[in-house]
Amino acid sequence: MTIAGPKENSAAATVTTEDRINLTLDRLDFLTESSADSENMSASPGNGKDAPRSTTSECTWRQGIRYRFDNFMAKGGSSIFLSLVIIFVGLLLGISLVRGIMLWAAPAAALERGGGFFHNMYVTFLQMTDPGNMNQDVDSSPLFKFAAVISGLIGVIMLSTLVAFITTALDQKLSQLKKGHSKVIESEHTLILGWNERVLEVIRELVLANESEDDPAVVILAGEDKEMMDDHLKLNMADTQNTRVVTRSGSPSSLVNLEIASVNSSRSVIVLARCAVSATAREREASDAVVIKTVLALIAARPSDIRLNIVAEIFLDRNRKIVEDISPEEVSTVDTDEILAKMLVQTSRSTGLSVVYGEILSFDGCEMYFHEDDWAGISFGDLGYHFPDGIPMGIRHADGEIVINPSIETVMKEDDSILILAEDDSTIDFRPKPIAKHNGVQLEGHRMQPETERNLIIGWTSKVETIIREYADYCLEGSNIGVMLRQPDDTVRAQLDALNEELDSVSIELIAGNPLTKEGLADVEPFNYDNIIILSQGQAGDENDERTESETIVILLLLRKMLEDHPDAHTKLITEVLDSENQPLIAKAGVHDFIISNRFISMVLAQISEDSDIRHVYDDLFDEDGSEIYVKPANLYFDNFPVQLTYADMIHIAQQREEICLGVKLKSLENDASQNFGVKLIPEKHVSYTLNAEDSLVVLAEDDT
């Protein structure tokens, strides 16, 4: 499938960035509520234009001096320190003058100690800085002793004041440092603006991406307290490997704060949403407004000759259009609901696909890269045999157009680059001669026949509508989708009724029941459904997230028991998990396909921040009209089992179905987490596998037949 590249978008318009910003500011007025209360200030009878005005001439000289003194002291530590110095010098001169007068009036009393006026000034200085020096006036007259006592008392007071000042100044400085207002001195760093429940997962992915970098850094600028952010990161991410994580507290939409975060020297910027995915429509609207304002600030903060790679989390479709119109060459947006919904639907149609997605989307496994080389006129179909590590998935032409799963006969042009799935960008190595050859294995020619389906969704979130629409695109006409809720309200009923009228290919059924009880689940006969999707209705980080995950696990355990009692059932269980820490518990419940919401969205955000063109690849992979990733049973390719073949043979056999083989899934290992649940992507091309009918190939294809 062909994807319009970013260069096509930029060439289509002659509007300047400044014009887009002005237009966006006009649109932003509709997203935020007007604060008209400030205009409703009532004028009292004495406040008219004829009312007398007070002037500074009416102030007394004392008030004037006090006003100037207050302004001077409000400047902070430097003013206090200067004041202490002035007071000290004044008192020193005053007492020295008194001693000088006594020296002039009674020289005989001073001669007992010797010295003149300046000697007495020096003695006064010593007595003020250290009261122990008063013993220098032991043999002096009582008047000089009295002056020494006064000097000592003043010295104690001044010393105490100075200690208090230094302590306060240090405390204020430490407090200022803790607030995170100092400028960040970094370059080529990833800048994260905002703070939500996905920030940890985003950082984890960036840490993995930076493993091969020298002294990488991630900078977080958010409205939260710096100490809170630092403590949270230390508690949940004790090891960031070679990546330094720097936090700063402040508004991400402030030009001053963006300057502090060194946005001009950053490599990419991730703008996080300001509320949870499960938030109300009003909260989502407010979050989008803040994100739009932040993107505007980013464009305004960077110099005109610098282009940023900005990826922003936006909830509403119309707001995504507004954000991308600001600067199409720089800004990418992510719809969390849509991506998760499409992942859930695609995963329900291919057992093991969630494991594949988890590896491809993460930097901790196989990753997608764009690679340029001297292709020497080779065809796309032959490319796969020329890489020791990796398998090509598509082509990016010089004009930015990206073609996923092109024809194997497509001849590579000199200025083309490929989209390749590889272990790391450092392992991508195009060889002029093939490093492996296939054995000419021939396809048997089977196709999966589409059938009507029965799918069940347990729970209700904002993703349900997208899930139903996705099923309507994939399912054969006449299929049924059930939605099971404990207490459906009128709003939910109205939404489902509207969808039922709109979608002709599927029928939608609302089921009122309690999925947390065996009786409630037994009433819907779950073993008669093809797929069951369990949605988490909370949000990681909420006070009830543990309860939400616990309820999900209870439902899974009940369903697993029921399905074990019906061994002939072919029902697939797919669930949404909020917190990645609960992954082992879900696996213990017997579910192999689950989507960890925050982790998968964080993976997408991190990947796009590294290369903005990857977003166009995701648009195709998660779209029913393009090429998607499937885990297809081996019996679609072979008649007789077991069959022994190499990965090079798998590539050849998949090409005969206009597919790209990305790897293999072995049924015997699907319960072994240490073996990645049986999924092996891009194995070495000469490695031989013995496949049985229950095994599968992981392929990039137009459909699941």
C-alpha positions as CSV (number, residue, x, y, z in Angstrom):
1,M,0.0,0.0,0.0
2,T,1.1,3.5,-0.8
3,I,1.4,6.1,2.0
4,A,1.7,9.9,1.3
5,G,5.0,11.0,2.8
6,P,5.6,14.2,4.7
7,K,7.2,15.9,1.7
8,E,3.9,15.7,-0.2
9,N,2.1,17.5,2.6
10,S,4.6,20.3,2.7
11,A,4.6,20.8,-1.0
12,A,0.9,21.2,-1.1
13,A,0.7,24.5,0.8
14,T,2.4,27.9,0.6
15,V,1.1,29.1,3.9
16,T,3.8,30.2,6.3
17,T,4.2,28.8,9.8
18,E,3.3,32.2,11.2
19,D,0.0,32.1,9.3
20,R,-0.7,28.6,10.7
21,I,0.0,29.8,14.2
22,N,-2.4,32.7,13.9
23,L,-5.1,30.4,12.4
24,T,-4.5,28.0,15.2
25,L,-4.8,30.7,17.9
26,D,-8.2,31.6,16.4
27,R,-9.3,27.9,16.6
28,L,-8.0,27.6,20.1
29,D,-10.5,30.2,21.3
30,F,-13.2,27.5,20.7
31,L,-11.4,24.9,22.8
32,T,-11.1,26.9,26.0
33,E,-13.8,28.5,28.1
34,S,-13.9,32.3,28.3
35,S,-13.1,33.8,31.7
36,A,-15.5,36.7,31.4
37,D,-15.9,37.0,35.1
38,S,-12.9,39.4,35.1
39,E,-14.9,41.8,33.0
40,N,-17.8,42.0,35.4
41,M,-16.1,44.1,38.0
42,S,-18.7,46.6,39.3
43,A,-17.8,50.2,39.9
44,S,-18.7,51.7,43.3
45,P,-20.0,55.3,43.5
46,G,-16.7,56.6,44.7
47,N,-14.7,55.0,41.9
48,G,-15.8,57.1,38.9
49,K,-13.5,59.1,36.7
50,D,-14.2,62.2,38.9
51,A,-13.0,60.5,42.1
52,P,-9.9,62.0,43.6
53,R,-6.7,60.1,42.9
54,S,-4.1,59.6,45.6
55,T,-0.6,60.7,44.6
56,T,2.9,60.1,46.0
57,S,3.0,63.7,47.2
58,E,0.4,62.8,49.9
59,C,2.8,60.2,51.4
60,T,4.9,61.2,54.4
61,W,8.7,61.2,54.1
62,R,8.7,58.2,56.4
63,Q,6.4,56.2,54.1
64,G,8.6,57.1,51.2
65,I,11.7,55.9,52.9
66,R,9.9,52.7,54.1
67,Y,8.7,52.1,50.5
68,R,12.1,52.3,49.0
69,F,13.6,50.2,51.8
70,D,11.0,47.5,51.2
71,N,11.8,47.5,47.5
72,F,15.5,47.3,48.2
73,M,15.1,44.4,50.7
74,A,12.7,42.5,48.3
75,K,15.6,42.0,45.9
76,G,16.7,39.1,48.0
77,G,20.0,37.8,49.5
78,S,22.3,40.4,47.9
79,S,20.3,43.3,49.4
80,I,20.3,41.6,52.9
81,F,24.1,41.0,52.7
82,L,24.7,44.6,51.5
83,S,22.6,45.9,54.4
84,L,24.6,43.9,56.9
85,V,27.8,45.2,55.5
86,I,26.6,48.8,55.7
87,I,25.4,48.3,59.2
88,F,28.7,46.7,60.3
89,V,30.8,49.4,58.7
90,G,28.6,52.1,60.2
91,L,28.8,50.6,63.7
92,L,32.5,50.1,63.4
93,L,33.0,53.7,62.4
94,G,30.6,54.9,65.1
95,I,32.3,53.1,67.9
96,S,35.8,54.0,66.6
97,L,34.7,57.6,66.6
98,V,33.6,57.3,70.2
99,R,37.0,55.8,71.1
100,G,38.7,58.5,69.2
101,I,36.8,61.2,71.1
102,M,37.7,59.5,74.4
103,L,41.3,59.3,73.2
104,W,41.3,63.0,72.5
105,A,39.5,63.9,75.8
106,A,41.6,61.6,78.0
107,P,44.8,60.6,76.3
108,A,46.3,59.4,79.6
109,A,43.7,56.7,79.9
110,A,44.5,55.4,76.4
111,L,48.2,55.6,76.8
112,E,48.1,52.7,79.2
113,R,47.4,50.6,76.1
114,G,49.3,52.7,73.6
115,G,48.5,53.5,70.0
116,G,46.5,56.2,68.3
117,F,43.1,56.5,66.6
118,F,43.6,53.9,63.9
119,H,45.0,51.4,66.4
120,N,41.8,51.8,68.4
121,M,39.7,51.3,65.2
122,Y,41.6,48.1,64.6
123,V,41.0,47.0,68.2
124,T,37.2,47.8,67.8
125,F,37.2,45.6,64.6
126,L,38.7,42.7,66.4
127,Q,36.3,43.1,69.3
128,M,33.3,43.1,67.0
129,T,34.4,40.1,65.0
130,D,35.5,38.2,68.1
131,P,34.2,39.2,71.6
132,G,37.2,37.4,73.1
133,N,39.4,40.3,72.0
134,M,37.8,42.5,74.7
135,N,40.7,41.5,76.9
136,Q,42.8,44.0,75.1
137,D,41.0,46.7,77.1
138,V,41.6,45.1,80.5
139,D,44.1,47.8,81.5
140,S,42.1,50.7,79.9
141,S,39.9,53.1,81.6
142,P,36.2,52.2,82.3
143,L,35.1,54.3,79.3
144,F,37.2,52.2,77.0
145,K,36.0,49.0,78.7
146,F,32.4,50.2,78.1
147,A,33.2,50.7,74.4
148,A,34.7,47.2,74.3
149,V,31.6,45.7,75.8
150,I,29.4,47.5,73.3
151,S,31.6,46.2,70.5
152,G,31.4,42.7,71.8
153,L,27.6,42.8,72.1
154,I,27.2,44.2,68.6
155,G,29.6,41.6,67.3
156,V,27.5,38.8,68.8
157,I,24.4,40.2,67.3
158,M,26.0,40.7,63.9
159,L,27.5,37.3,63.9
160,S,24.2,35.7,64.7
161,T,22.5,37.7,62.0
162,L,25.2,36.7,59.5
163,V,24.8,33.0,60.4
164,A,21.1,33.2,60.0
165,F,21.4,35.0,56.7
166,I,23.9,32.4,55.3
167,T,21.6,29.5,56.5
168,T,18.6,31.1,54.9
169,A,20.4,31.9,51.7
170,L,21.6,28.3,51.4
171,D,18.2,27.0,52.2
172,Q,16.7,29.2,49.5
173,K,19.3,28.2,47.0
174,L,18.7,24.5,47.7
175,S,14.9,25.1,47.5
176,Q,15.4,26.8,44.2
177,L,17.5,24.0,42.8
178,K,14.8,21.5,44.0
179,K,12.2,23.5,42.0
180,G,14.2,22.9,38.9
181,H,14.5,26.4,37.4
182,S,18.1,26.3,36.3
183,K,18.9,26.0,32.6
184,V,19.6,22.6,31.1
185,I,22.9,22.4,29.3
186,E,22.3,19.4,27.0
187,S,22.3,18.8,23.3
188,E,20.7,16.1,21.1
189,H,18.4,15.1,24.0
190,T,14.8,14.0,23.9
191,L,12.5,16.5,25.6
192,I,9.3,15.3,27.2
193,L,6.7,18.0,28.0
194,G,4.1,17.0,30.5
195,W,3.6,14.2,33.0
196,N,1.1,11.4,33.0
197,E,0.9,7.7,33.7
198,R,2.8,6.8,30.5
199,V,6.0,8.8,31.2
200,L,7.8,5.9,32.9
201,E,7.1,3.6,29.9
202,V,8.3,6.3,27.5
203,I,11.5,6.8,29.4
204,R,12.1,3.0,29.5
205,E,11.8,2.8,25.7
206,L,14.1,5.8,25.2
207,V,16.7,4.2,27.6
208,L,16.7,1.1,25.4
209,A,16.9,3.3,22.2
210,N,19.9,5.1,23.7
211,E,22.0,2.0,24.6
212,S,24.4,2.5,21.7
213,E,24.6,6.3,22.2
214,D,27.3,8.3,24.0
215,D,26.1,10.1,27.1
216,P,22.4,10.4,26.0
217,A,19.9,12.5,28.0
218,V,16.2,12.7,28.5
219,V,14.8,16.0,29.8
220,I,11.3,16.3,31.4
221,L,9.6,19.6,31.7
222,A,6.3,19.4,33.6
223,G,4.1,21.4,35.9
224,E,4.7,18.9,38.7
225,D,7.1,19.4,41.6
226,K,10.6,18.5,40.7
227,E,11.1,16.6,44.0
228,M,8.0,14.5,43.3
229,M,9.2,13.7,39.8
230,D,12.7,12.8,40.9
231,D,11.4,10.6,43.7
232,H,9.0,8.8,41.4
233,L,11.7,8.1,38.9
234,K,14.1,6.8,41.5
235,L,11.5,4.5,43.0
236,N,10.3,3.1,39.7
237,M,13.4,3.4,37.5
238,A,16.4,2.9,39.6
239,D,18.6,1.9,36.6
240,T,18.5,4.1,33.5
241,Q,21.7,2.5,32.2
242,N,23.8,5.1,30.3
243,T,20.9,7.6,29.9
244,R,20.7,10.6,32.2
245,V,17.2,11.8,33.1
246,V,16.9,15.5,34.0
247,T,13.7,17.0,35.4
248,R,12.6,20.6,35.4
249,S,9.5,22.1,36.9
250,G,7.5,24.7,35.0
251,S,4.8,25.2,32.4
252,P,5.6,23.4,29.2
253,S,3.8,26.1,27.2
254,S,6.0,28.9,28.6
255,L,8.7,30.2,26.2
256,V,10.9,31.0,29.2
257,N,10.6,27.4,30.5
258,L,11.2,26.0,27.0
259,E,14.4,28.0,26.9
260,I,15.4,26.6,30.2
261,A,14.8,23.0,28.8
262,S,17.1,23.8,25.8
263,V,14.5,23.1,23.3
264,N,16.6,24.5,20.5
265,S,19.3,21.9,21.0
266,S,16.9,18.9,21.5
267,R,16.7,16.0,19.0
268,S,13.0,15.5,19.4
269,V,10.0,16.5,21.6
270,I,7.2,14.4,23.0
271,V,4.2,16.3,24.2
272,L,2.1,14.2,26.6
273,A,-1.6,14.6,27.3
274,R,-2.6,16.4,30.5
275,C,-5.3,13.8,31.6
276,A,-5.9,10.1,31.6
277,V,-7.4,8.3,28.6
278,S,-10.4,7.4,30.8
279,A,-11.1,11.1,31.5
280,T,-14.3,12.9,30.8
281,A,-14.9,14.6,27.4
282,R,-14.5,18.0,29.1
283,E,-11.1,17.0,30.6
284,R,-10.0,15.7,27.2
285,E,-11.0,18.9,25.5
286,A,-9.0,20.9,28.1
287,S,-6.0,18.6,27.7
288,D,-6.1,19.0,23.9
289,A,-6.2,22.8,24.3
290,V,-3.1,22.8,26.5
291,V,-1.2,20.5,24.1
292,I,-2.1,22.8,21.2
293,K,-0.8,25.7,23.1
294,T,2.4,23.8,24.0
295,V,3.0,23.0,20.3
296,L,2.5,26.6,19.4
297,A,5.0,27.6,22.0
298,L,7.5,25.0,20.6
299,I,7.2,26.5,17.1
300,A,7.6,30.0,18.4
301,A,10.5,29.1,20.6
302,R,12.7,27.5,18.0
303,P,14.7,29.6,15.5
304,S,13.3,29.7,11.9
305,D,16.2,27.7,10.6
306,I,15.6,24.8,13.0
307,R,13.1,22.0,12.5
308,L,11.9,20.0,15.5
309,N,10.5,16.4,15.4
310,I,7.4,16.9,17.6
311,V,5.0,14.1,18.5
312,A,1.9,15.1,20.5
313,E,-0.8,13.1,22.2
314,I,-4.2,14.4,21.1
315,F,-7.6,12.9,21.9
316,L,-10.1,14.5,19.4
317,D,-9.9,14.2,15.6
318,R,-10.6,17.9,14.9
319,N,-7.8,18.9,17.3
320,R,-5.3,16.5,15.6
321,K,-6.0,18.3,12.4
322,I,-5.4,21.7,14.1
323,V,-2.1,20.6,15.6
324,E,-0.8,19.0,12.4
325,D,-1.7,22.2,10.4
326,I,0.6,24.3,12.6
327,S,3.7,22.8,10.9
328,P,3.1,19.6,8.9
329,E,6.8,19.1,8.4
330,E,7.4,19.0,12.2
331,V,4.3,17.8,14.1
332,S,3.0,14.3,14.3
333,T,0.0,13.3,16.5
334,V,-1.0,10.1,18.1
335,D,-4.6,8.9,18.8
336,T,-4.2,6.6,21.8
337,D,-7.8,5.2,21.6
338,E,-7.6,4.4,18.0
339,I,-4.3,2.7,18.1
340,L,-5.2,0.5,21.1
341,A,-8.6,-0.4,19.6
342,K,-7.1,-1.5,16.4
343,M,-4.4,-3.5,18.2
344,L,-7.1,-5.3,20.2
345,V,-9.1,-6.2,17.1
346,Q,-6.1,-7.3,15.1
347,T,-4.7,-9.3,18.0
348,S,-8.1,-11.1,18.4
349,R,-7.8,-12.3,14.8
350,S,-4.2,-13.7,15.1
351,T,-3.1,-15.7,18.2
352,G,0.3,-14.5,19.3
353,L,0.1,-11.1,17.5
354,S,0.4,-9.2,20.7
355,V,3.8,-10.7,21.3
356,V,4.9,-9.7,17.8
357,Y,3.7,-6.2,18.3
358,G,5.4,-6.0,21.7
359,E,8.8,-6.9,20.1
360,I,8.4,-4.7,16.9
361,L,7.2,-1.6,18.7
362,S,9.8,-1.8,21.5
363,F,13.4,-0.9,21.3
364,D,14.1,-4.1,23.2
365,G,13.7,-6.4,20.2
366,C,13.4,-6.1,16.5
367,E,12.8,-2.6,15.3
368,M,11.9,-0.9,12.1
369,Y,14.4,1.4,10.5
370,F,14.9,3.3,7.2
371,H,18.1,2.3,5.5
372,E,19.8,3.7,2.4
373,D,22.4,1.9,0.3
374,D,23.7,1.3,-3.2
375,W,21.1,-1.1,-4.5
376,A,22.6,-1.7,-7.9
377,G,19.2,-2.3,-9.5
378,I,18.2,-5.2,-7.4
379,S,14.5,-6.2,-7.1
380,F,12.7,-5.9,-3.8
381,G,11.9,-9.6,-3.7
382,D,15.7,-10.4,-3.7
383,L,16.6,-7.9,-1.1
384,G,15.8,-10.1,1.8
385,Y,18.5,-12.6,0.9
386,H,21.2,-9.9,1.0
387,F,21.0,-8.9,4.7
388,P,22.6,-11.1,7.4
389,D,20.2,-9.5,9.9
390,G,16.8,-8.1,8.9
391,I,14.0,-8.4,6.4
392,P,12.8,-5.5,4.2
393,M,9.1,-4.5,4.7
394,G,8.7,-1.5,2.3
395,I,10.3,1.2,0.2
396,R,10.5,5.0,0.8
397,H,11.0,6.9,-2.4
398,A,12.9,10.1,-2.7
399,D,9.7,12.2,-2.7
400,G,8.8,10.8,0.7
401,E,6.2,8.3,-0.5
402,I,6.2,5.1,1.5
403,V,5.1,1.8,0.0
404,I,4.5,-1.1,2.4
405,N,4.7,-4.7,1.1
406,P,5.4,-3.7,-2.6
407,S,5.5,-6.1,-5.4
408,I,8.6,-8.4,-5.3
409,E,9.3,-7.4,-8.9
410,T,9.8,-3.7,-7.9
411,V,13.3,-2.6,-9.0
412,M,15.1,-0.5,-6.4
413,K,16.1,3.0,-7.5
414,E,19.4,4.7,-6.5
415,D,17.7,7.2,-4.3
416,D,15.2,4.8,-2.7
417,S,15.5,3.7,1.0
418,I,14.0,0.6,2.5
419,L,11.9,0.0,5.6
420,I,13.6,-2.9,7.3
421,L,12.9,-4.9,10.4
422,A,16.3,-5.6,12.1
423,E,17.8,-6.2,15.6
424,D,19.5,-2.8,15.6
425,D,20.5,-0.1,13.1
426,S,24.1,-1.1,13.6
427,T,23.5,-4.7,12.4
428,I,22.0,-3.6,9.1
429,D,24.5,-4.6,6.4
430,F,23.5,-4.9,2.7
431,R,25.7,-7.4,0.9
432,P,26.1,-7.3,-2.9
433,K,25.9,-11.1,-3.0
434,P,23.1,-13.1,-1.3
435,I,24.1,-14.5,2.1
436,A,21.5,-17.3,1.8
437,K,19.4,-19.1,-0.9
438,H,16.0,-20.8,-0.7
439,N,15.5,-24.4,-1.8
440,G,12.6,-23.7,-4.2
441,V,9.8,-24.8,-1.8
442,Q,6.5,-24.5,-3.6
443,L,3.3,-23.1,-2.1
444,E,0.3,-25.5,-1.8
445,G,-2.1,-22.7,-2.5
446,H,-4.6,-22.8,0.4
447,R,-6.7,-19.8,1.5
448,M,-8.7,-19.3,4.7
449,Q,-12.4,-19.0,4.0
450,P,-14.1,-16.1,5.8
451,E,-17.0,-17.0,8.1
452,T,-19.4,-15.0,10.2
453,E,-18.2,-14.3,13.7
454,R,-19.5,-13.8,17.2
455,N,-17.4,-11.4,19.2
456,L,-17.9,-10.3,22.8
457,I,-16.6,-7.1,24.4
458,I,-16.6,-7.0,28.2
459,G,-16.5,-3.5,29.7
460,W,-17.0,0.0,28.4
461,T,-14.4,2.7,27.6
462,S,-14.0,5.3,25.0
463,K,-12.4,2.7,22.7
464,V,-15.5,0.5,22.3
465,E,-16.9,2.5,19.4
466,T,-13.6,2.2,17.5
467,I,-13.4,-1.5,18.3
468,I,-16.8,-2.1,16.9
469,R,-16.1,-0.2,13.7
470,E,-12.9,-2.1,13.2
471,Y,-14.7,-5.4,13.6
472,A,-17.2,-4.2,11.1
473,D,-14.4,-3.7,8.6
474,Y,-12.9,-7.1,9.1
475,C,-15.9,-9.4,9.8
476,L,-18.0,-11.0,7.2
477,E,-21.5,-9.6,6.8
478,G,-23.9,-11.2,9.3
479,S,-21.4,-11.3,12.2
480,N,-22.5,-10.4,15.7
481,I,-20.8,-8.2,18.3
482,G,-22.0,-8.3,22.0
483,V,-21.2,-5.7,24.6
484,M,-21.5,-6.9,28.2
485,L,-21.9,-4.3,30.9
486,R,-23.0,-4.5,34.6
487,Q,-25.1,-1.4,34.6
488,P,-25.5,0.2,31.1
489,D,-26.8,3.7,31.2
490,D,-28.9,5.6,28.7
491,T,-25.9,7.2,27.1
492,V,-24.3,3.9,26.3
493,R,-27.6,2.5,25.0
494,A,-28.0,5.4,22.7
495,Q,-24.4,5.1,21.3
496,L,-24.9,1.4,20.6
497,D,-28.3,2.0,19.0
498,A,-26.7,4.6,16.7
499,L,-23.9,2.2,15.8
500,N,-26.4,-0.6,15.1
501,E,-28.3,1.6,12.7
502,E,-25.1,2.9,11.0
503,L,-23.3,-0.4,10.5
504,D,-25.0,-2.8,8.2
505,S,-22.4,-5.6,8.1
506,V,-22.7,-6.5,11.8
507,S,-25.4,-6.6,14.5
508,I,-24.7,-5.2,17.9
509,E,-26.2,-6.6,21.1
510,L,-26.1,-5.0,24.5
511,I,-25.9,-7.6,27.3
512,A,-26.6,-6.5,30.9
513,G,-24.8,-8.9,33.3
514,N,-22.1,-9.1,35.9
515,P,-18.9,-10.6,34.4
516,L,-17.3,-10.9,37.9
517,T,-19.6,-13.8,38.8
518,K,-19.6,-17.3,37.3
519,E,-23.4,-17.1,36.9
520,G,-23.2,-13.8,35.0
521,L,-20.7,-15.1,32.5
522,A,-22.5,-18.5,32.2
523,D,-25.6,-16.6,31.0
524,V,-23.8,-15.3,27.9
525,E,-22.2,-18.7,27.1
526,P,-18.7,-17.4,26.4
527,F,-17.6,-20.6,24.8
528,N,-19.9,-19.8,21.8
529,Y,-17.9,-16.7,20.9
530,D,-14.9,-16.6,18.5
531,N,-13.2,-13.7,20.4
532,I,-13.7,-12.1,23.8
533,I,-12.1,-8.7,24.5
534,I,-11.8,-7.7,28.1
535,L,-11.3,-3.9,28.6
536,S,-9.7,-2.3,31.7
537,Q,-12.0,0.5,32.7
538,G,-9.6,2.2,35.0
539,Q,-6.3,4.1,34.4
540,A,-2.9,3.3,35.6
541,G,-1.9,5.6,38.4
542,D,-5.5,6.1,39.6
543,E,-6.3,5.2,43.2
544,N,-8.5,2.3,42.0
545,D,-6.1,0.9,39.4
546,E,-5.2,-2.1,41.5
547,R,-8.9,-2.9,41.9
548,T,-9.4,-2.6,38.2
549,E,-6.6,-4.9,37.4
550,S,-7.8,-7.4,40.0
551,E,-11.3,-7.4,38.4
552,T,-9.7,-8.1,35.0
553,I,-7.8,-11.0,36.4
554,V,-11.0,-12.4,38.1
555,I,-12.8,-12.3,34.8
556,L,-9.9,-14.0,33.1
557,L,-9.8,-16.8,35.7
558,L,-13.6,-17.4,35.4
559,L,-13.4,-17.5,31.6
560,R,-10.5,-19.8,31.6
561,K,-12.3,-22.3,33.8
562,M,-15.4,-22.2,31.6
563,L,-13.3,-22.7,28.4
564,E,-11.5,-25.6,30.0
565,D,-14.8,-27.2,30.6
566,H,-15.6,-26.9,26.9
567,P,-12.4,-28.2,25.2
568,D,-14.1,-28.0,21.8
569,A,-14.4,-24.3,22.0
570,H,-12.1,-22.1,19.9
571,T,-12.6,-18.9,21.8
572,K,-9.7,-16.4,21.9
573,L,-9.2,-14.3,25.0
574,I,-7.7,-10.8,24.6
575,T,-7.4,-8.4,27.4
576,E,-6.3,-4.9,28.0
577,V,-3.8,-4.4,30.9
578,L,-3.0,-1.0,32.3
579,D,0.2,-1.7,34.3
580,S,3.1,-3.7,32.8
581,E,3.9,-4.9,36.3
582,N,0.8,-7.1,36.1
583,Q,2.0,-8.9,33.0
584,P,3.1,-12.1,34.8
585,L,-0.2,-12.3,36.6
586,I,-2.2,-12.1,33.3
587,A,0.1,-14.8,31.8
588,K,-0.5,-17.0,34.8
589,A,-4.3,-16.7,34.1
590,G,-3.7,-18.5,30.8
591,V,-4.0,-15.6,28.4
592,H,-1.3,-15.3,25.8
593,D,-2.7,-12.2,24.0
594,F,-2.9,-9.1,26.0
595,I,-2.3,-5.4,25.2
596,I,-0.5,-3.4,27.9
597,S,-2.1,0.0,27.2
598,N,0.5,2.4,28.6
599,R,3.4,0.4,27.3
600,F,2.2,0.1,23.7
601,I,1.3,3.7,23.4
602,S,4.6,4.7,25.0
603,M,6.4,2.5,22.5
604,V,4.6,4.3,19.6
605,L,5.4,7.8,21.0
606,A,9.1,6.9,21.5
607,Q,9.4,5.3,18.1
608,I,7.9,8.3,16.3
609,S,10.1,10.7,18.3
610,E,13.2,8.8,16.9
611,D,11.9,8.9,13.3
612,S,8.7,10.8,12.3
613,D,8.3,8.8,9.2
614,I,7.5,5.7,11.3
615,R,4.1,7.2,12.0
616,H,3.1,6.7,8.4
617,V,4.1,3.1,8.7
618,Y,1.9,2.7,11.8
619,D,-1.0,4.3,9.9
620,D,-0.7,1.5,7.4
621,L,-0.1,-1.4,9.8
622,F,-3.1,-0.4,11.9
623,D,-5.4,0.2,9.0
624,E,-7.6,-2.5,7.6
625,D,-7.2,-1.1,4.0
626,G,-3.4,-1.5,4.1
627,S,-1.0,-4.3,4.8
628,E,-1.1,-5.6,8.4
629,I,0.9,-8.2,10.4
630,Y,-0.7,-11.6,10.8
631,V,0.2,-14.9,12.5
632,K,-1.0,-17.4,9.9
633,P,-1.2,-21.2,10.5
634,A,1.3,-23.2,8.6
635,N,-1.4,-25.4,7.0
636,L,-2.2,-22.4,4.7
637,Y,1.2,-23.0,3.1
638,F,1.8,-26.7,3.2
639,D,-0.3,-29.9,3.0
640,N,2.0,-32.5,4.6
641,F,3.6,-32.2,8.0
642,P,6.1,-32.1,9.5
643,V,8.0,-30.0,7.0
644,Q,11.6,-28.9,7.4
645,L,12.7,-25.6,5.9
646,T,15.0,-22.6,6.6
647,Y,13.9,-19.0,7.1
648,A,15.1,-18.3,3.6
649,D,12.5,-20.9,2.4
650,M,9.8,-19.2,4.5
651,I,10.6,-15.9,2.8
652,H,10.3,-17.6,-0.6
653,I,7.0,-19.4,0.3
654,A,5.4,-16.2,1.6
655,Q,6.4,-14.2,-1.5
656,Q,4.3,-16.7,-3.5
657,R,1.2,-15.3,-1.6
658,E,2.4,-11.7,-2.0
659,E,3.4,-11.6,1.6
660,I,6.6,-10.9,3.6
661,C,7.6,-13.4,6.2
662,L,8.8,-11.7,9.3
663,G,9.4,-14.8,11.4
664,V,7.9,-18.0,12.9
665,K,5.7,-19.0,15.9
666,L,6.1,-22.5,17.4
667,K,3.1,-23.9,19.2
668,S,5.2,-26.0,21.5
669,L,6.9,-22.9,23.0
670,E,3.9,-20.6,23.3
671,N,3.7,-21.1,27.1
672,D,7.4,-20.4,27.6
673,A,8.1,-16.7,28.4
674,S,11.8,-17.3,28.2
675,Q,11.4,-18.3,24.5
676,N,9.2,-15.2,23.8
677,F,6.1,-17.4,23.8
678,G,7.3,-19.3,20.7
679,V,7.7,-16.2,18.5
680,K,11.0,-15.7,16.7
681,L,11.3,-12.8,14.4
682,I,14.0,-12.4,11.7
683,P,15.9,-15.6,12.6
684,E,19.2,-16.3,10.7
685,K,18.2,-17.2,7.2
686,H,20.1,-20.5,7.1
687,V,18.6,-21.8,10.4
688,S,16.4,-24.7,9.8
689,Y,13.0,-25.3,11.5
690,T,10.7,-28.3,11.6
691,L,7.1,-27.0,11.3
692,N,3.9,-28.8,12.3
693,A,0.4,-28.0,11.4
694,E,-0.1,-26.1,14.7
695,D,2.9,-23.8,14.0
696,S,2.5,-20.5,12.3
697,L,4.3,-17.9,10.1
698,V,4.4,-14.3,11.0
699,V,3.7,-12.4,7.8
700,L,3.0,-8.9,6.5
701,A,0.0,-9.3,4.3
702,E,-3.1,-7.5,2.8
703,D,-5.6,-9.8,4.7
704,D,-5.9,-12.8,7.0
705,T,-7.1,-15.3,4.4
